[in-house]
Structure formats: C-alpha cells, structure tokens
Amino acid sequence: MFELHIANKNYSSWSLRPWLLMRALDIPFVERLHYFSSPGTPSTFSSLSPSAKVPVLVNNEFYIWDTLSIIEYLAEEYPDVWPSEKINRAWARSACAEMHSSFFALRSECSMSVGVRVRLHEMSVALKSDIARIEILWADGFDRFKGAWLTGDQFTAVDAFFGPVAFRFRTYGILLNDRSQAYVEKLLSHPAMIEWEQDALNETVRDKAHDIEIEHMGLIVQDFRARPNVSL
C-alpha cells in the first residue's frame, strides 16, 4: 500500500494536494505525519527525499517526491486522477503547472493556516494580481467545460491543487466574485477537505516560524485550533 508522508495539516499546503486527491478518489494509503521543526524532522525528511521536503509518496520502498510527480505517478494506475477527455486533461495539467510554479505573492503574504482567521494589514499589488489571475483561471475552466468542478463533473487533480487556495482565501477573508466564492465553498465542503480541516484543528503542535510569518502579515482575529501543548 502507498505511504504518504506529510507535515502539519494546519500549515502544509503542499501536503494537502496529494492527500486530498487520494482521499477524494478513494486511493488507499497510509498517512505518515511529521511535524515541521520537531526534533529529528530535518533528518527524517532528508531520508525520504533528496529535496528534504514533503510530501513524499512511498510505494514498495520507492520514493516519489514533489507534488506533480506524485500526481503523475498515481495517474498511471488511477486514470480518474486526470479528466478523461484530452483537451480537459491538457487544461488541467496546465492549471496545475501554473499553480505549482506561480502565485508567489499569495504564498508569501497568505501562508496557509487552516485554523485561524486573519485580517491582512494590507494587500500588495502582486497579491491582488495573483487573486485576479486565479479567478480568471477558474472562470475559464467553468466556461470551457460546463461542469461542477473545474474540468467537468468529476473532482480531479486540478481541483485538489486548489484546495489550499480555498483554505487561504477563507483564512484571510479574501473577497471574490460570486462564482469564485461558490467554488471555494464547494471545495471547503468536500468531505476530504472537512476531514483535513478537523485534523488540522485538533493539532496541538505549533510551528513558530509559520505563526510569526502569519502575524507579520496580519492580525489574527480568530483561532479555532486546539490549545497548544508544544510550541516549536
């Protein structure tokens, strides 16, 4: 059976993507959770991946690192990872690649923290541009493929790739158009997203570096996380 190595569910957007996809498509796997900055974590990650980062998928002692590689590896065995139609599939891959390599302002100014709500001190021009581009991208998918999800009526990898964006938009109270907000709500209400969120809220381990980054960008106005017993 697959093993998926991930980090804190409250913070790790990259871990969420393959986890969400595998849960949504009922791909069986064993979850291996490693906390950021905890004792032994750097050596643990290094032993799993040459990049020393998560997520990492392990199959019969073979290690696949980087989210895109994990998705493509799964797709060889599970065809529902990508849309069945060629054009839909090409669009989905393009959108995933853009998510994978772009939106730097969103990543840096709106670090993922599932369990809190933050009022940003300000929004940079770059952040506004990232948000606008995401809304255009989503609209393009819905206009082209006329489905409930981005490339049709089935949840696929491209929807999983935007799961962390849905959490970020909610955390930071990002104002969206009605269509985009409806998609965010659809993602947030997916059973796998609800499961991830509940696990994130139940985590009692905090990562100081992530929390400092978030507090630098805005004011935490609500915190729904379980009371911490460790602060790293």
FENRA-V56786 format. One record per residue. N is the residue number from 1. SS is DSSP state (hx for helix, st for strand, lp for the rest). OMEGA is omega as a letter, one per 30 degrees, with the letter a starting at -180 (* if undefined). Layout:
N/SS/OMEGA  N/SS/OMEGA
//
This chain:
1/lp/l  2/st/l  3/st/l  4/st/l  5/st/a  6/st/l  7/lp/a  8/lp/a  9/lp/l  10/lp/a  11/lp/a  12/lp/l  13/hx/a  14/hx/l  15/hx/a  16/hx/a  17/hx/l  18/hx/l  19/hx/a  20/hx/a  21/hx/a  22/hx/l  23/hx/a  24/hx/a  25/lp/l  26/lp/l  27/lp/a  28/lp/l  29/st/l  30/st/a  31/st/l  32/st/a  33/st/l  34/lp/a  35/lp/l  36/lp/l  37/lp/l  38/lp/a  39/lp/l  40/lp/a  41/hx/a  42/hx/l  43/hx/l  44/hx/l  45/hx/l  46/hx/l  47/hx/a  48/hx/a  49/lp/l  50/lp/l  51/lp/a  52/lp/a  53/lp/l  54/lp/g  55/lp/l  56/st/l  57/st/l  58/st/l  59/st/a  60/lp/l  61/lp/l  62/st/a  63/st/l  64/st/a  65/st/a  66/lp/a  67/hx/l  68/hx/l  69/hx/l  70/hx/a  71/hx/a  72/hx/l  73/hx/l  74/hx/a  75/hx/l  76/lp/l  77/lp/a  78/lp/a  79/hx/a  80/hx/l  81/hx/l  82/lp/l  83/lp/a  84/lp/a  85/lp/a  86/hx/a  87/hx/l  88/hx/a  89/hx/l  90/hx/l  91/hx/a  92/hx/l  93/hx/l  94/hx/l  95/hx/l  96/hx/l  97/hx/l  98/hx/l  99/hx/a  100/hx/a  101/hx/a  102/lp/l  103/lp/a  104/hx/l  105/hx/l  106/hx/a  107/hx/a  108/hx/a  109/hx/a  110/lp/l  111/lp/a  112/lp/l  113/lp/a  114/lp/a  115/lp/a  116/st/l  117/st/a  118/st/l  119/st/a  120/st/l  121/lp/l  122/lp/l  123/lp/l  124/lp/l  125/hx/a  126/hx/l  127/hx/l  128/hx/l  129/hx/l  130/hx/a  131/hx/l  132/hx/a  133/hx/l  134/hx/l  135/hx/l  136/hx/l  137/hx/l  138/hx/a  139/hx/l  140/hx/l  141/hx/a  142/hx/l  143/hx/a  144/hx/a  145/hx/l  146/lp/a  147/lp/l  148/lp/l  149/st/a  150/lp/a  151/lp/l  152/st/a  153/lp/a  154/lp/l  155/lp/a  156/lp/a  157/hx/a  158/hx/l  159/hx/l  160/hx/a  161/hx/a  162/lp/l  163/hx/l  164/hx/l  165/hx/l  166/hx/l  167/hx/a  168/hx/a  169/hx/l  170/hx/a  171/hx/a  172/lp/l  173/lp/a  174/lp/l  175/lp/a  176/lp/l  177/lp/a  178/hx/a  179/hx/l  180/hx/a  181/hx/l  182/hx/l  183/hx/l  184/hx/a  185/hx/l  186/hx/l  187/hx/a  188/hx/a  189/lp/l  190/lp/a  191/hx/l  192/hx/l  193/hx/l  194/hx/l  195/hx/l  196/hx/a  197/hx/a  198/hx/l  199/hx/l  200/hx/a  201/hx/a  202/hx/l  203/lp/l  204/lp/l  205/st/l  206/st/l  207/lp/a  208/hx/a  209/hx/l  210/hx/a  211/hx/l  212/hx/l  213/hx/a  214/hx/a  215/hx/l  216/hx/a  217/hx/a  218/st/l  219/st/l  220/st/a  221/st/l  222/st/l  223/st/a  224/lp/a  225/lp/l  226/lp/a  227/lp/a  228/lp/l  229/lp/l  230/st/l  231/st/a  232/lp/*
//
